[in-house]
Every structure is written in structure tokens, then in C-alpha cells.
């Protein structure tokens, strides 16, 4: 399958199937793609580079796509090394190549790379355009989607919006999988903190009334159909409003007993007609999936063992991640286990009450060591409240 955008815009990115942890923290069972494109024109333009893990393959793709031509410009939309990692290699290979970025782009380039570009840097700012022959590129700054220097680029000829990290997804391009799930996990874990800045970008796009036929992100598939669907997803995600009705149960269990209580609550919720319940063992499951579902659904249950006068540490890690991603606008319920001096609920409450616009249920379920028959009415009461 070709990932090319049009006759004149060739996909030259690479699939990285062997990266174990993207950004040294995210599991990517289906790998990740570093996207890059060549706009073939009188003045050929390369859109971004790729991670240094894949420089060789990328340069080969570039050379094939150029078909003997020489690239005139490289547009650097984002300096994070998964996109700028091959900058020096391409600059050394094509000595007349000019690098297009904004002032922040070049500040970060100089911080990452000790290289003298001489007079090869072309500085652009918001709204500037670059005409390359048949194509005209317009640069739209998108600070903090995901870094301050990020800009997106609109090609009015092919009606393509090159979106940097926005609309990206984990998974290589040869994998057939639903966009939503891995795009959502990517969004909330990587860009999630910057909802306001994503909203600013969406408003700019709306105000500019760009006709967009294609979204070309730096990770994941090129999106060519049903563009409003993806824009709407980003609009909801960046507003921090829940996407779906459902309950996420995240548990931190030392010997499995808190996990059993979490599973019992799942059973009770399902029996009461809650269709979407997702349960995560924070010690073993992918915590980035738990973050994703915590944002996806409108209700969140935190179930944890007491530990060292606080809460079992996988829960602390989870709550720290939610806090750093600006978690808000949800209902939260607490379940604690404690063999002696239960402290989990109090500790979790102390953390989540600092979240913005959250409602914390007063039905706190507290049990000792193992869930017993006598604890079921409390769990039942919580399930009843959460099923509404
Ligand atoms: Fe894909 Fe923020 O780098």
C-alpha cells in the first residue's frame, strides 16, 4: 500500500518495529512510524526528518523519491529527536539544502546539535508562506502541541495539513488497526497536558477556513477520509470532556486481594448495566492504557492497598501521571484495603482533590485484608452510585 499523498507528495518515512519503549516510556507493541514526506516541485521540499535509529533507511527513501533531483528545503516542524534525529546526516549529504524553521526551532536545534549551518537557516514566523513552484506552504505556529517550537504547515495546492505530532498514532504503517485507540493513547500520554494549546490550534484552523483533504501527521497513517471525524476527536480530547460513558477501575494490589475487590466491582457494575468497564492492574498492565481510559470515560475508581502509611506505589505513579496530564472533569471513587491502619483512601483523596472539577464519591469502600461477605453491601452501594 502506498502512503503517498499525491502524485507530487511522496511518503519517505520509516517504520520502527523494534523500538521497545517510545520516548523511553511507552510500550509500542506494534512499533511506531516516523513520518516524513517529499514534496516534489521545482524546489523540492522535505517535510521533517526521522529518528536517528532509522537515518539510513530514510536517506535511501529520500534519494529514491528525489529521483536525481536535489532537495531545496527541509521544513523542521518539530525538533524532538524522533523528528530531527537525521538533520545533520541530511544537511551533510545535501550541502545546498536550506533548513526552514522558526526562531525557537533554531534555538533548540543549536541545543541538540553542535553544527554550523552557516547561512542555510531560513527563519519563518506565523503565517509566512513559502512558494516552491506549484506548491505554496503556509506555516502556522502550534506552540506546545507538543513543544514550544512546533508549527504545522498547510499546502494549499494539495489541501494537505502537515500536523506535526497532532493526529499521530502509535503503530507502524503496515499494521491494520483502529485509529482511535492508539491515537487516543498517544494523545493523552504525550500531548494530554496541553489541551488548551490544542484548542488554540483548532481555533486557528477554523478561523483560517483551510480546506483540508488530508492530515499528514508525524506518526501513524496519513488521514484522507472523514477529516471532520478526527478534528472532532481532537476537539473533545483537548477539552478534557469525557469521550464516552463508562467506568475505569485502576487498582494497585500487593497480594491480589485488592485486585479481587476491583474485579468484584466490575462484575457488580456490569450486572447493573454499565456496558463499558475497563480494569487495570497498575503493577502489570500498561499504565499508559490506564491513563488513556481514565480520560476516555467519565467515571474512575481507584482501588489500592495501604502501604507505608500511604498508598501502594503503583497507584502513586498512576495518580502522578494523571496530575501531569491535567486530569479533570471526572467522577472519582475510592476503594482501599488495609490490614492495619488503612491509609490508602486518605492518601488518594489528598492527591485527587487537587484535580480540577472532579467529584469525589463519599461512598468510600474500606475493607481489611480480603473482601468479605460483610463488605459486599458497601461495594454494592458504590456500584449502584456509579451505575447512574
Ligand atoms: Fe513525535 Fe513530540 O515528537
Boltz pocket constraint, residues with backbone or C-beta under 6 A from the ligand:
constraints:
  - pocket:
      binder: B
      contacts: [[A, 78], [A, 80], [A, 82], [A, 83], [A, 146], [A, 147], [A, 165], [A, 218], [A, 219]]
      max_distance: 6.0
